[in-house]
């Protein structure tokens, strides 16, 4: 029943005119930010630490922008699921595509792509096969809802995307690279302290997966930063950065340095558009064993 209700919502949002659907998404964003105030105090406290130079009004505007972006993302993904594929493709601009295409043309192997929960990140993933004529595989955490997982997996297949569940993902990910896939890796989520490396992220260290650096070393594939952002007029800009060469080794210090470099690229992209990143995620939840727990 939940699955069919979700499909009904998708069809309803896809049937609306674009302007009406965007207005609805903005209305949902205002509702979450101003009425429900979901995680408002927690996000604002995090923004005080990360942006001490900003005023309380500016930090509040970032919090509201986060909800605007998330609700608009839901509406746009639903319209994509409902068949509005050309509409989405027509509202996406790519900067730096030629460099990645030439890199792919020179090898039968795939490439590693550093992505983030910035802008409309699902639409970025769904459009990679169309842009580069290669299948995309990406590592993801499954949703708690079986209905959402079912709809999400159907959408992956429709877009030519392979989702690799995060648990025990390393071997399937390497296999995807050998098969020539583009492998998307999100590095902006918290990892348990026993599984991550603590690298600087804004004003505090954050537990971060070493998997991207290790995978780059073992496969010999460079890491290409690719970030999406929402322009003021509503269309999406995808910026492709300069490839980062593979680490020289797999010892802890080398992997730590590479992971810190990737995280610095993420931070730069988020600082440029802080209202479009997923501050609702508890990024600094895991702490080093020697560090006392943060105060409430």
N, C-alpha and C positions, 0 to 999 in steps of 0.2 A: 504493500500500500504506500509506504513512504517513497519507494522508487517511482511509482506512477504519479504521485503528487508532485514530485520533483520534475518529472517530465512535463506535467501540465504547466507548472510554473515557467519552465523553459519555453514552451510553445507560446504562452501568453506574452512573455517578454519579447520574443522574436517577432510576434505579430504587431507590436506597437510601432509607430513611427519612431525613427531614431531620436528625434528631439524629445518626444514624450518619454522614451525609455531613459534617456540621460537625466531628464528632470526628476524622474522617479528615483533613480540611483542617488542623486544629490539629496533628495528629500530623506531617503533612508539614512544617508550619512549624517545629516543634521539631527535626525532622531536619535541615532546611536551616540552622537557626541554631546548633544545639548540636553536631551531628555533622559535617556537611559544612563548616560555617562559611564559607559563600560570601561573599566580599568583606568579611569581618568586620573585619580591621585597617583597610582603607580607609574603611569606613563609620564606625568608631569614631574614627578620626583626624579625619574631617570633623565629627563630633558634638562633639569637643573644641573645635574652632574656633567652631562655631555655638552651642554651649551650654556655655560655660566655667563657668557657675554650677552646673551639675549634677555630681553625683558620678559616679565610674566605674561604680558599680552602676546608677545611673539611665540612663546612656548605654547600658549593655549591655542594659537592659530595653527601650530604644527599638529597638535593633538586633533583638532577638528579636521585638518587636511588629511590626516591618516584615515579617518573614518570615511571621508569623502572618496578617497582613492580606493579603499577596500570595497565600498558599496558599488562604485562605478565599475570596478573590476568584475564583481559578481554579475552585474547586469550585462556587461560586454561579453563575458564568457558564456552566459546563458544564450545570448543572441547568436554567438558562434555555434553553440550546440544546436540551436534551433534552425541552422541553415544559412545564417547571414555571414558566410565565409568571405564573400567578395567585399562586403561592407567593411569588415575588419581589415582585410588586406589593403583596401583603398585608403585607410586612415593610418598607415604605418610608413614611416620614413627610416631608411637605414643609412647610417654614416660609417664608412670604412669597410664596406662589404668586399671590395675588390681585393684587399690584402688577404682576407681569409679564404676567398675563392681561389686565389693563386696558390696558397698554401695547400689547400685540398687537392688542387689539380696536379700537384707535384708528388703526391703520395697516394698509395692505396690504403694506407692506414687512416684511422679517424683522427680526431683532434679533441682536446680537452677544452671545455668552455667554463669559465668562472661566471656564474650568474648569481642573482640576489633577489630577495623579496622587495624589489623596487619597481615602482610603476605597475603596469599590468604584466606581471611576469608570466602568467599562464599563456597569454596570447603570444608573447615572445617565443615560448617553447613550441606552440602549435604552428608557428610560421617558419621555424627553422628549416624543415624539409622543403618547403616551397622556395625559400630563399637560396638554399645551397645545394639542393638536389641530393641530399644525403639524409639517411634516416637519423633521427635524434633518439638517443637513450638518455634518461636522466634518473638520478637516485632520488627517491621521495619517501616520505613517511605516509603510511596509509591512514585514512580517516577513520574515526571511531564508528561512523555510520556505514553499515553495509550498503545502503541505498546510494549514498554519495560515492562510495568506492566503485560500485557497479557502473554508475553513470560516468564517472571519471575514466574508468578503463575503456568504456565504449568510445569516449571522446579521444583518448590516446590512439586507438586503432584508426579512427576516422582521419586523424591528422597525420598518420604515419609516424607516431611517436611510441617508443617503448619505455614504460615505467619500470624501474628496478626497485623493489622494496628495499628500504635502508638496511634491514637486518640481513647480514651475510651477503652484502652487495658487491664485495670487492672482486671476486672471481667473475661474476656475470659482467661487471663493468669492464674489466680487462678484455673479456671475450668480445664485447661490443666494439671496443677500440680496434681489435685485430680484424673485425669484420668490416671496418671502414666507417663505423657510425661516428657521429658527433656526440660526445658525452658531456652532458650538462651537470655541473656540480655546484650545489648551493653551499656556501661556506659561512653563512651568517646565522646559523642556528646553534644553540647551546648543545654541548656534548657533556656527558657525565665526566667528572674530574678524572676518573681512571682511564678514560678512553681518549681524552683530548690533550692538546698542547696549549698552554696558557700564553697568549700573545696579546700585545696591546691593541685595544679597540676602543676608540674615543679615549676617555680618561681612566680606563681601568682594564686590567687583563681579563680576557674572556677565554673559556675553554673551547678550543676549535679543533675540528677533525684534521689529523695529519694525512688523511687518505688522498687528498688531491695531490699533495707534494710527492707522496710515495708512488702514486699511480703515474705521475709525470716522469719520475725517475725510472720506474720499471718499464714503461712503454716507450720512453724516449720522445713522447709527444709534448710540445710546448703547451702552455696554458694561455688561452685567449680570453681576456675580460670582455664580457658583453652585458651591457646594462640597458634596461628600458626605462623610459620616463614619459610622463604625460605632459604634453604641451598645453599652454593656456587655452588654445582653441579646441582642445579635445582629441587631437590626433596623437599618435604615439611615435616617439623618436627612439630608435635603437642605435646605440653608440658602441662600436667595436674598437677596442683598444689595441695596443701593441702587444704581440705575443711575448710571454715570459718564458725564457729557455728552461729546460728541465733542470732540477737540482743536480749537483755534481756527485752526490752520494746519498746514502740512506741512513746515515748516523743521525742521532737525535738533534744535534746542533744544526746540521744542514737542513733537516726537515723543518725545524723550528724557524730558521731564517726564511725559508721559502714560504711557509704558512703565514709568517708575519708580513711578508711582502704582499701576498694575495689579500690579506685582511686590510692592509693599508690602502690598496686599490678600492676595496669595498667602502672603506670609510670616506675616501675622497668623493666617491659617487653619491653616497648618502648625504654628506655635508652639503653638496651642491643642491640637493632636493630633499631636505629632511622630512617634509610632509608626505612624501611618497614611499617611505620605508615602513616596514611592519614593526613599529615600536611596541605593539601589543605583545610581541613575543618576549619571554623572559630570557634575554640573551645572556645575562650575567648570573644566572641562577647557580651554576656550579662554581665553587671556589677552591683554590689550592688548599691542600690539607693543613698547611701551616697558618693559613689566614683565618682569623676569627670570623664568625658569621656576621653578615651585615645587619645593622639595626633595622627594625621594622619600619 
